[in-house]
Amino acid sequence: MSAAVLSIVVLAVIFVVATSRSVNMGVLALTAAFAVGLGAAGMSQADVLAGFPADIFLILVGLTFMFGFAQHNGTIDWIVAAGMRLVRGRVAAAPWIFFVLTAALISVGALFAVAIVAPLAIPFARRYAIDQLMMGLMVVHGALAGAFSPISVYGSFIAGYLRGQDLPISPLPLFLGPFAFNLVIGVLVYVFLGGRELLGRRVDTEALASGDQPGDGAPASGPQRLGAYQALTLAGLLLLAVLSVATDLDTGVVALSIGALFALLAPADSKRALDGVSWSVMLLICGILTYINVLETAGAVDYVSEAITSIGAPLLAVLLLCYLAGVTSAVASSLGIIGVAVALAVPFLEQGSVSPIAFTVALAVAATVVDVSPFSTNGALVLANVPEVDRDAMYRRMLGYAGVVVVAGPGLAWLTFLAPASLA
């Protein structure tokens, strides 16, 4: 068996074992990277370690550490209350407030925006008799809508990777394509899961801001006004967005620096913010990306690309890649899957038979729209915030919705972005 075939077989085994045994995929991928790299691909330890994405790791640590302060000191609660005041307490607007909030957070770098917003959105839905599935889906699709902004982890990773391969990429279509796709899905979810029934209902915005809310849950912790600490935190979030867009400074370094400032000002919150960093997710993403480097060195990229090219129908080939990415992402890391799929498609795209920009947008949608699955990170975060009494029913409903999306989503992404580009 050649090194290329072996590396692909090992990748398949990693996915199967990780999902069936609930083992962190990154641990298996890192271990496999050294085993396959040193044993079959003829790489040195330094060569394998060179594939570890230190820049992505720094971004993830910096962003989650910084946003940990905003989550714990009430800044996010204040933003939610301010949003409800902006719409004058209209309950029908609440799902869209959370949709926009999640999209905004992830678009400026908060990779775990769902983890930040879901603990606010799901209790809010339960408290005000909003369908919890509808609210959870609005949060997830909001995150997916903003996930590919030029300064987000997803957007910067894909753009940087394609530029490194000397392939054309335009950050604007990569951002607007997934945004429009998920916005349309958000409208459909809102309409068919009870959004119209919320029209005419209102919330006491003063009670919401003070935390004195009716219902069966514990009172919310939203501050009555924006204090100095919260104002500084909000300024830090805005500063991150400005510096990331207007300068060449590394987003991770900027976020970590702002987080360090917060830690100096509020040492008591520093430990909670650091504990909130999801090291397991960091390991998962970095492990997968390290193994991608081994795949490339072993020749797997060229091997698969040649197989795809031999199909003789470029549109069919990319449709298969979209479904492969979508089905796998439903139970695994979307960012890792996108990395694998883009790496596999690079030689194929270099031939020019398919638009790299259209393919990347379609792949981005296909690999992320399935993140509503309860087995994916975002879906699991939503499910985790549902009260235990409702969790089994919510799980079944999420699983049913995810099944529909897995079957239809990648095909619709291909039909929306790739087919028109190929016919033009």
KETI-743429 format. One record per residue (C-alpha): residue number from 1; residue in three letters; y, z, x. Coordinates in steps of 0.02 Angstrom, whole numbers. Last residue first. Example, Ala and Ser with C-alpha at 12.3 -4.5 7.8 and 13.67 -1.06 7.14 Angstrom:
// KETI-743429
(site 2, 'SER', (-53, 357, 684))
(site 1, 'ALA', (-225, 390, 615))
This chain:
// KETI-743429
(site 424, 'ALA', (1580, -838, -1080))
(site 423, 'LEU', (1397, -832, -1131))
(site 422, 'SER', (1349, -709, -994))
(site 421, 'ALA', (1496, -594, -1031))
(site 420, 'PRO', (1457, -598, -1218))
(site 419, 'ALA', (1273, -551, -1187))
(site 418, 'LEU', (1312, -415, -1061))
(site 417, 'PHE', (1435, -300, -1149))
(site 416, 'THR', (1391, -280, -1333))
(site 415, 'LEU', (1213, -347, -1335))
(site 414, 'TRP', (1161, -250, -1181))
(site 413, 'ALA', (1240, -90, -1248))
(site 412, 'LEU', (1160, -122, -1418))
(site 411, 'GLY', (990, -142, -1335))
(site 410, 'PRO', (1014, 16, -1232))
(site 409, 'GLY', (1063, 117, -1388))
(site 408, 'ALA', (936, 58, -1519))
(site 407, 'VAL', (770, 137, -1471))
(site 406, 'VAL', (839, 283, -1372))
(site 405, 'VAL', (974, 311, -1504))
(site 404, 'VAL', (850, 318, -1647))
(site 403, 'GLY', (737, 438, -1553))
(site 402, 'ALA', (886, 546, -1506))
(site 401, 'TYR', (932, 566, -1690))
(site 400, 'GLY', (756, 623, -1732))
(site 399, 'LEU', (751, 743, -1584))
(site 398, 'MET', (920, 814, -1631))
(site 397, 'ARG', (861, 844, -1809))
(site 396, 'ARG', (701, 928, -1750))
(site 395, 'TYR', (794, 1038, -1627))
(site 394, 'MET', (923, 1087, -1758))
(site 393, 'ALA', (786, 1143, -1876))
(site 392, 'ASP', (707, 1247, -1738))
(site 391, 'ARG', (874, 1319, -1683))
(site 390, 'ASP', (946, 1376, -1849))
(site 389, 'VAL', (889, 1558, -1845))
(site 388, 'GLU', (909, 1561, -1657))
(site 387, 'PRO', (1095, 1527, -1669))
(site 386, 'VAL', (1145, 1358, -1593))
(site 385, 'ASN', (1225, 1374, -1421))
(site 384, 'ALA', (1066, 1327, -1326))
(site 383, 'LEU', (1047, 1169, -1431))
(site 382, 'VAL', (1215, 1103, -1372))
(site 381, 'LEU', (1175, 1137, -1190))
(site 380, 'ALA', (1003, 1059, -1211))
(site 379, 'GLY', (1081, 900, -1277))
(site 378, 'ASN', (1199, 891, -1130))
(site 377, 'THR', (1064, 921, -1000))
(site 376, 'SER', (935, 805, -1077))
(site 375, 'PHE', (778, 865, -1165))
(site 374, 'PRO', (870, 898, -1329))
(site 373, 'SER', (913, 711, -1327))
(site 372, 'VAL', (1099, 679, -1356))
(site 371, 'ASP', (1105, 613, -1178))
(site 370, 'VAL', (1037, 448, -1243))
(site 369, 'VAL', (1210, 368, -1236))
(site 368, 'THR', (1209, 401, -1049))
(site 367, 'ALA', (1090, 275, -970))
(site 366, 'ALA', (1125, 132, -1091))
(site 365, 'VAL', (1313, 157, -1084))
(site 364, 'ALA', (1322, 157, -894))
(site 363, 'LEU', (1199, 12, -887))
(site 362, 'ALA', (1306, -93, -1003))
(site 361, 'VAL', (1463, -53, -902))
(site 360, 'THR', (1375, -91, -738))
(site 359, 'PHE', (1303, -254, -803))
(site 358, 'ALA', (1472, -313, -868))
(site 357, 'ILE', (1555, -273, -701))
(site 356, 'PRO', (1415, -351, -596))
(site 355, 'SER', (1422, -511, -701))
(site 354, 'VAL', (1248, -587, -702))
(site 353, 'SER', (1191, -743, -610))
(site 352, 'GLY', (1296, -699, -458))
(site 351, 'GLN', (1155, -685, -331))
(site 350, 'GLU', (1228, -520, -271))
(site 349, 'LEU', (1182, -444, -438))
(site 348, 'PHE', (995, -456, -398))
(site 347, 'PRO', (1022, -378, -227))
(site 346, 'VAL', (1116, -233, -311))
(site 345, 'ALA', (999, -208, -460))
(site 344, 'LEU', (883, -78, -385))
(site 343, 'ALA', (1029, 24, -318))
(site 342, 'VAL', (1116, 16, -487))
(site 341, 'ALA', (957, 76, -573))
(site 340, 'VAL', (927, 220, -452))
(site 339, 'GLY', (1106, 281, -458))
(site 338, 'ILE', (1112, 266, -647))
(site 337, 'ILE', (952, 368, -656))
(site 336, 'GLY', (1026, 506, -546))
(site 335, 'LEU', (1184, 513, -650))
(site 334, 'SER', (1085, 517, -812))
(site 333, 'SER', (975, 660, -751))
(site 332, 'ALA', (809, 665, -842))
(site 331, 'VAL', (724, 667, -1012))
(site 330, 'ALA', (830, 543, -1110))
(site 329, 'SER', (882, 466, -944))
(site 328, 'THR', (710, 387, -923))
(site 327, 'VAL', (716, 295, -1089))
(site 326, 'GLY', (894, 235, -1060))
(site 325, 'ALA', (873, 179, -879))
(site 324, 'LEU', (715, 81, -916))
(site 323, 'TYR', (796, 10, -1072))
(site 322, 'CYS', (946, -51, -973))
(site 321, 'LEU', (835, -119, -835))
(site 320, 'LEU', (732, -216, -962))
(site 319, 'LEU', (890, -289, -1036))
(site 318, 'VAL', (945, -335, -860))
(site 317, 'ALA', (789, -438, -836))
(site 316, 'LEU', (800, -520, -1006))
(site 315, 'LEU', (977, -576, -969))
(site 314, 'PRO', (925, -643, -798))
(site 313, 'ALA', (781, -748, -866))
(site 312, 'GLY', (673, -815, -724))
(site 311, 'ILE', (560, -664, -721))
(site 310, 'SER', (551, -691, -532))
(site 309, 'THR', (723, -614, -514))
(site 308, 'ILE', (658, -449, -581))
(site 307, 'ALA', (513, -448, -458))
(site 306, 'GLU', (631, -494, -315))
(site 305, 'SER', (746, -353, -366))
(site 304, 'VAL', (601, -232, -371))
(site 303, 'TYR', (547, -273, -193))
(site 302, 'ASP', (724, -282, -123))
(site 301, 'VAL', (763, -108, -188))
(site 300, 'ALA', (595, -39, -136))
(site 299, 'GLY', (623, -90, 45))
(site 298, 'ALA', (580, 78, 123))
(site 297, 'THR', (761, 100, 178))
(site 296, 'GLU', (825, 75, 0))
(site 295, 'LEU', (700, 194, -76))
(site 294, 'VAL', (738, 323, 59))
(site 293, 'ASN', (923, 314, 15))
(site 292, 'ILE', (879, 335, -168))
(site 291, 'TYR', (783, 492, -120))
(site 290, 'THR', (944, 574, -62))
(site 289, 'LEU', (1026, 526, -227))
(site 288, 'ILE', (886, 609, -325))
(site 287, 'GLY', (897, 768, -223))
(site 286, 'CYS', (1086, 775, -236))
(site 285, 'ILE', (1080, 761, -425))
(site 284, 'LEU', (942, 889, -452))
(site 283, 'LEU', (1007, 1011, -322))
(site 282, 'MET', (1180, 1011, -401))
(site 281, 'VAL', (1099, 1034, -572))
(site 280, 'SER', (1004, 1186, -508))
(site 279, 'TRP', (1162, 1255, -428))
(site 278, 'SER', (1248, 1264, -596))
(site 277, 'VAL', (1412, 1346, -546))
(site 276, 'GLY', (1440, 1484, -674))
(site 275, 'ASP', (1399, 1619, -548))
(site 274, 'LEU', (1548, 1559, -447))
(site 273, 'ALA', (1664, 1576, -597))
(site 272, 'ARG', (1593, 1748, -637))
(site 271, 'LYS', (1617, 1803, -457))
(site 270, 'SER', (1795, 1739, -451))
(site 269, 'ASP', (1850, 1820, -613))
(site 268, 'ALA', (1871, 1992, -533))
(site 267, 'PRO', (1960, 1914, -384))
(site 266, 'ALA', (2102, 1852, -495))
(site 265, 'LEU', (2248, 1789, -389))
(site 264, 'LEU', (2144, 1754, -234))
(site 263, 'ALA', (2007, 1675, -338))
(site 262, 'PHE', (2132, 1565, -430))
(site 261, 'LEU', (2196, 1502, -263))
(site 260, 'ALA', (2017, 1467, -207))
(site 259, 'GLY', (1988, 1370, -368))
(site 258, 'ILE', (2140, 1263, -332))
(site 257, 'SER', (2071, 1228, -158))
(site 256, 'LEU', (1897, 1192, -226))
(site 255, 'ALA', (1969, 1069, -352))
(site 254, 'VAL', (2073, 980, -220))
(site 253, 'VAL', (1927, 972, -98))
(site 252, 'GLY', (1810, 906, -232))
(site 251, 'THR', (1934, 774, -289))
(site 250, 'ASP', (1956, 708, -111))
(site 249, 'LEU', (2139, 670, -78))
(site 248, 'ASP', (2184, 487, -89))
(site 247, 'THR', (2336, 523, -196))
(site 246, 'ALA', (2409, 482, -368))
(site 245, 'VAL', (2254, 492, -476))
(site 244, 'SER', (2164, 642, -401))
(site 243, 'LEU', (2328, 729, -366))
(site 242, 'VAL', (2387, 712, -547))
(site 241, 'ALA', (2223, 764, -628))
(site 240, 'LEU', (2202, 914, -513))
(site 239, 'LEU', (2382, 967, -543))
(site 238, 'LEU', (2352, 962, -731))
(site 237, 'LEU', (2203, 1079, -713))
(site 236, 'GLY', (2303, 1194, -599))
(site 235, 'ALA', (2448, 1198, -722))
(site 234, 'LEU', (2326, 1253, -857))
(site 233, 'THR', (2264, 1391, -743))
(site 232, 'LEU', (2441, 1446, -706))
(site 231, 'ALA', (2481, 1450, -892))
(site 230, 'GLN', (2322, 1552, -923))
(site 229, 'TYR', (2373, 1680, -793))
(site 228, 'ALA', (2552, 1689, -857))
(site 227, 'GLY', (2497, 1712, -1036))
(site 226, 'LEU', (2481, 1574, -1165))
(site 225, 'ARG', (2490, 1661, -1332))
(site 224, 'GLN', (2377, 1750, -1454))
(site 223, 'PRO', (2230, 1732, -1334))
(site 222, 'GLY', (2066, 1659, -1398))
(site 221, 'SER', (1920, 1779, -1387))
(site 220, 'ALA', (1828, 1734, -1545))
(site 219, 'PRO', (1768, 1869, -1660))
(site 218, 'ALA', (1579, 1892, -1668))
(site 217, 'GLY', (1489, 1782, -1792))
(site 216, 'ASP', (1463, 1799, -1977))
(site 215, 'GLY', (1624, 1726, -2040))
(site 214, 'PRO', (1809, 1755, -2040))
(site 213, 'GLN', (1916, 1737, -1885))
(site 212, 'ASP', (2026, 1870, -1804))
(site 211, 'GLY', (2025, 1792, -1630))
(site 210, 'SER', (2214, 1796, -1617))
(site 209, 'ALA', (2231, 1606, -1607))
(site 208, 'LEU', (2110, 1576, -1750))
(site 207, 'ALA', (2196, 1705, -1860))
(site 206, 'GLU', (2362, 1618, -1829))
(site 205, 'THR', (2283, 1449, -1864))
(site 204, 'ASP', (2220, 1499, -2036))
(site 203, 'VAL', (2099, 1356, -2061))
(site 202, 'ARG', (2112, 1216, -2190))
(site 201, 'ARG', (2000, 1113, -2306))
(site 200, 'GLY', (2067, 955, -2387))
(site 199, 'LEU', (1944, 836, -2306))
(site 198, 'LEU', (1788, 925, -2244))
(site 197, 'GLU', (1671, 829, -2358))
(site 196, 'ARG', (1719, 667, -2270))
(site 195, 'GLY', (1651, 734, -2106))
(site 194, 'GLY', (1481, 767, -2180))
(site 193, 'LEU', (1352, 692, -2064))
(site 192, 'PHE', (1370, 508, -2111))
(site 191, 'VAL', (1557, 489, -2083))
(site 190, 'TYR', (1572, 595, -1926))
(site 189, 'VAL', (1418, 521, -1845))
(site 188, 'LEU', (1480, 345, -1882))
(site 187, 'VAL', (1653, 383, -1811))
(site 186, 'GLY', (1577, 463, -1656))
(site 185, 'ILE', (1466, 311, -1630))
(site 184, 'VAL', (1622, 201, -1631))
(site 183, 'LEU', (1706, 319, -1507))
(site 182, 'ASN', (1549, 314, -1400))
(site 181, 'PHE', (1559, 125, -1379))
(site 180, 'ALA', (1748, 126, -1356))
(site 179, 'PHE', (1740, 256, -1217))
(site 178, 'PRO', (1588, 176, -1135))
(site 177, 'GLY', (1684, 12, -1117))
(site 176, 'LEU', (1855, 87, -1080))
(site 175, 'PHE', (1807, 178, -920))
(site 174, 'LEU', (1702, 45, -833))
(site 173, 'PRO', (1822, -86, -900))
(site 172, 'LEU', (1967, 6, -813))
(site 171, 'PRO', (1879, 49, -649))
(site 170, 'SER', (1852, -135, -604))
(site 169, 'ILE', (1705, -169, -490))
(site 168, 'PRO', (1666, -316, -378))
(site 167, 'LEU', (1516, -297, -261))
(site 166, 'ASP', (1539, -265, -75))
(site 165, 'GLN', (1390, -143, -74))
(site 164, 'GLY', (1505, 1, -27))
(site 163, 'ARG', (1619, -53, -168))
(site 162, 'LEU', (1471, -37, -285))
(site 161, 'TYR', (1435, 140, -229))
(site 160, 'GLY', (1616, 196, -238))
(site 159, 'ALA', (1638, 129, -413))
(site 158, 'ILE', (1477, 209, -473))
(site 157, 'PHE', (1515, 380, -396))
(site 156, 'SER', (1699, 381, -445))
(site 155, 'GLY', (1658, 343, -627))
(site 154, 'TYR', (1517, 468, -646))
(site 153, 'VAL', (1607, 610, -556))
(site 152, 'SER', (1767, 578, -652))
(site 151, 'ILE', (1926, 515, -569))
(site 150, 'PRO', (1915, 331, -621))
(site 149, 'SER', (1861, 380, -798))
(site 148, 'PHE', (1676, 355, -832))
(site 147, 'ALA', (1630, 513, -927))
(site 146, 'GLY', (1769, 506, -1056))
(site 145, 'ALA', (1669, 434, -1199))
(site 144, 'LEU', (1509, 520, -1141))
(site 143, 'ALA', (1594, 689, -1156))
(site 142, 'GLY', (1658, 647, -1329))
(site 141, 'HIS', (1484, 586, -1374))
(site 140, 'VAL', (1416, 757, -1326))
(site 139, 'VAL', (1549, 856, -1419))
(site 138, 'MET', (1539, 746, -1574))
(site 137, 'LEU', (1350, 762, -1570))
(site 136, 'GLY', (1362, 951, -1569))
(site 135, 'MET', (1486, 953, -1713))
(site 134, 'MET', (1379, 836, -1819))
(site 133, 'LEU', (1223, 936, -1781))
(site 132, 'GLN', (1314, 1098, -1825))
(site 131, 'ASP', (1365, 1032, -1995))
(site 130, 'ILE', (1531, 1119, -2030))
(site 129, 'ALA', (1524, 1279, -2131))
(site 128, 'TYR', (1681, 1358, -2054))
(site 127, 'ARG', (1596, 1492, -1950))
(site 126, 'ARG', (1447, 1384, -1907))
(site 125, 'ALA', (1557, 1243, -1845))
(site 124, 'PHE', (1667, 1362, -1744))
(site 123, 'PRO', (1510, 1441, -1669))
(site 122, 'ILE', (1455, 1265, -1615))
(site 121, 'ALA', (1625, 1209, -1547))
(site 120, 'LEU', (1670, 1353, -1432))
(site 119, 'PRO', (1505, 1372, -1339))
(site 118, 'ALA', (1493, 1181, -1341))
(site 117, 'VAL', (1661, 1156, -1254))
(site 116, 'ILE', (1629, 1222, -1078))
(site 115, 'ALA', (1447, 1171, -1059))
(site 114, 'VAL', (1491, 1003, -1135))
(site 113, 'ALA', (1628, 983, -1004))
(site 112, 'PHE', (1500, 1005, -865))
(site 111, 'LEU', (1563, 862, -757))
(site 110, 'ALA', (1741, 928, -772))
(site 109, 'GLY', (1823, 791, -669))
(site 108, 'VAL', (1979, 733, -758))
(site 107, 'SER', (1882, 624, -881))
(site 106, 'ILE', (1759, 765, -914))
(site 105, 'LEU', (1896, 878, -981))
(site 104, 'ALA', (1984, 744, -1083))
(site 103, 'ALA', (1824, 683, -1166))
(site 102, 'THR', (1774, 861, -1209))
(site 101, 'LEU', (1945, 898, -1283))
(site 100, 'VAL', (1950, 733, -1378))
(site 99, 'PHE', (1781, 764, -1462))
(site 98, 'PHE', (1824, 948, -1491))
(site 97, 'ILE', (1985, 902, -1580))
(site 96, 'TRP', (1892, 763, -1670))
(site 95, 'PRO', (1767, 888, -1741))
(site 94, 'ALA', (1914, 999, -1795))
(site 93, 'ALA', (2012, 864, -1889))
(site 92, 'ALA', (1921, 891, -2054))
(site 91, 'VAL', (1958, 1077, -2038))
(site 90, 'ARG', (2146, 1046, -2051))
(site 89, 'GLY', (2231, 1194, -1969))
(site 88, 'ARG', (2401, 1114, -1948))
(site 87, 'VAL', (2336, 969, -1841))
(site 86, 'LEU', (2435, 1033, -1692))
(site 85, 'ARG', (2390, 1211, -1736))
(site 84, 'MET', (2207, 1163, -1720))
(site 83, 'GLY', (2240, 1087, -1549))
(site 82, 'ALA', (2334, 1242, -1492))
(site 81, 'ALA', (2187, 1350, -1544))
(site 80, 'VAL', (2069, 1240, -1444))
(site 79, 'ILE', (2184, 1241, -1292))
(site 78, 'TRP', (2200, 1431, -1304))
(site 77, 'ASP', (2012, 1450, -1304))
(site 76, 'ILE', (2004, 1337, -1149))
(site 75, 'THR', (2131, 1448, -1061))
(site 74, 'GLY', (2043, 1609, -1110))
(site 73, 'ASN', (2011, 1680, -937))
(site 72, 'HIS', (1825, 1641, -931))
(site 71, 'GLN', (1822, 1454, -963))
(site 70, 'ALA', (1976, 1414, -862))
(site 69, 'PHE', (1908, 1515, -716))
(site 68, 'GLY', (1741, 1425, -723))
(site 67, 'PHE', (1835, 1260, -723))
(site 66, 'MET', (1879, 1288, -540))
(site 65, 'PHE', (1701, 1329, -487))
(site 64, 'THR', (1628, 1185, -587))
(site 63, 'LEU', (1750, 1062, -508))
(site 62, 'GLY', (1734, 1121, -328))
(site 61, 'VAL', (1545, 1133, -330))
(site 60, 'LEU', (1520, 963, -410))
(site 59, 'ILE', (1647, 876, -299))
(site 58, 'LEU', (1575, 955, -142))
(site 57, 'PHE', (1399, 899, -188))
(site 56, 'ILE', (1461, 723, -223))
(site 55, 'ASP', (1541, 715, -50))
(site 54, 'ALA', (1387, 787, 35))
(site 53, 'PRO', (1278, 652, -40))
(site 52, 'PHE', (1116, 679, 60))
(site 51, 'GLY', (1068, 507, 125))
(site 50, 'ALA', (1109, 552, 305))
(site 49, 'LEU', (978, 689, 290))
(site 48, 'VAL', (841, 556, 284))
(site 47, 'ASP', (908, 465, 436))
(site 46, 'ALA', (929, 627, 532))
(site 45, 'GLN', (749, 674, 495))
(site 44, 'SER', (696, 506, 567))
(site 43, 'MET', (641, 359, 461))
(site 42, 'GLY', (483, 255, 481))
(site 41, 'ALA', (471, 217, 296))
(site 40, 'ALA', (295, 282, 271))
(site 39, 'GLY', (280, 457, 342))
(site 38, 'LEU', (455, 513, 388))
(site 37, 'GLY', (542, 438, 237))
(site 36, 'VAL', (399, 463, 115))
(site 35, 'ALA', (375, 647, 155))
(site 34, 'PHE', (558, 682, 190))
(site 33, 'ALA', (620, 601, 30))
(site 32, 'ALA', (472, 673, -67))
(site 31, 'THR', (530, 850, -31))
(site 30, 'LEU', (708, 806, -81))
(site 29, 'ALA', (647, 719, -239))
(site 28, 'LEU', (531, 862, -289))
(site 27, 'VAL', (670, 990, -270))
(site 26, 'GLY', (792, 876, -360))
(site 25, 'MET', (676, 854, -508))
(site 24, 'ASN', (681, 1040, -544))
(site 23, 'VAL', (509, 1080, -614))
(site 22, 'SER', (481, 1088, -802))
(site 21, 'ARG', (297, 1040, -780))
(site 20, 'SER', (295, 884, -890))
(site 19, 'THR', (472, 828, -848))
(site 18, 'ALA', (466, 858, -661))
(site 17, 'VAL', (287, 795, -645))
(site 16, 'VAL', (321, 631, -734))
(site 15, 'PHE', (488, 596, -650))
(site 14, 'ILE', (424, 636, -476))
(site 13, 'VAL', (266, 534, -504))
(site 12, 'ALA', (372, 382, -547))
(site 11, 'LEU', (473, 407, -387))
(site 10, 'VAL', (311, 423, -287))
(site 9, 'VAL', (251, 257, -357))
(site 8, 'ILE', (417, 175, -310))
(site 7, 'SER', (409, 244, -131))
(site 6, 'LEU', (228, 186, -114))
(site 5, 'VAL', (272, 10, -171))
(site 4, 'ALA', (410, -6, -41))
(site 3, 'ALA', (309, 76, 98))
(site 2, 'SER', (169, -49, 71))
(site 1, 'MET', (0, 0, 0))
